[in-house]
């Protein structure tokens, strides 16, 4: 799965910080939304498929950790 570059992340962060200068919590929400939007675009997926893929991946990692403990 393709991820966004550090350069893109920096650009997104600067743009959102300008848009919401006084609200760090709102900045974080919008940064996360922009990252997801861009990764969906890079991977040529629709949003629902992306969420299912990430959700499945997270569940598998959690299972592996609990087995090894």
C-alpha positions as CSV (number, residue, x, y, z in Angstrom):
1,X,0.0,0.0,0.0
2,X,1.3,3.4,-1.0
3,X,1.8,6.0,1.8
4,X,2.2,9.8,1.5
5,X,5.7,11.3,1.4
6,X,7.2,13.3,4.3
7,X,7.1,16.3,1.9
8,X,3.4,15.9,1.3
9,X,2.8,15.5,5.0
10,X,4.7,18.7,5.7
11,X,2.6,20.6,3.1
12,X,-0.7,19.3,4.5
13,X,0.4,20.2,8.0
14,X,1.3,23.8,7.0
15,X,-1.9,24.3,5.1
16,X,-4.1,23.1,7.9
17,X,-2.1,25.1,10.5
18,X,-2.8,28.3,8.5
19,X,-6.5,27.3,8.2
20,X,-7.0,26.7,11.9
21,X,-4.2,28.6,13.7
22,X,-5.8,28.7,17.2
23,X,-7.1,25.1,17.5
24,X,-4.5,22.2,17.6
25,X,-7.1,19.6,18.1
26,X,-9.0,20.6,15.0
27,X,-5.7,20.8,13.1
28,X,-5.0,17.1,14.0
29,X,-8.5,16.0,12.9
30,X,-8.1,17.8,9.5
31,X,-4.6,16.6,9.0
32,X,-5.7,13.0,9.6
33,X,-8.6,13.5,7.1
34,X,-6.2,14.9,4.5
35,X,-3.8,12.0,4.9
36,X,-6.5,9.4,4.5
37,X,-7.9,11.3,1.5
38,X,-4.5,11.3,-0.2
39,X,-3.7,7.7,0.6
40,X,-7.1,6.6,-0.8
41,X,-6.2,8.6,-4.0
42,X,-2.7,7.1,-4.2
43,X,-3.9,3.6,-3.9
44,X,-6.8,4.1,-6.3
45,X,-9.3,2.8,-3.8
46,X,-12.6,4.1,-2.6
47,X,-12.9,5.2,1.0
48,X,-14.8,2.1,2.2
49,X,-12.2,-0.3,0.8
50,X,-9.4,1.7,2.4
51,X,-11.1,1.6,5.8
52,X,-11.7,-2.1,5.6
53,X,-8.1,-2.7,4.6
54,X,-6.7,-0.6,7.5
55,X,-9.2,-2.1,9.9
56,X,-8.3,-5.7,8.9
57,X,-4.6,-4.9,9.1
58,X,-5.0,-3.4,12.6
59,X,-7.0,-6.4,13.9
60,X,-4.3,-8.8,12.6
61,X,-1.5,-6.9,14.4
62,X,-3.5,-6.9,17.6
63,X,-4.0,-10.7,17.4
64,X,-0.3,-11.3,16.8
65,X,0.6,-9.1,19.8
66,X,-1.8,-10.9,22.2
67,X,-0.6,-14.4,21.1
68,X,3.1,-13.5,21.9
69,X,2.4,-12.1,25.3
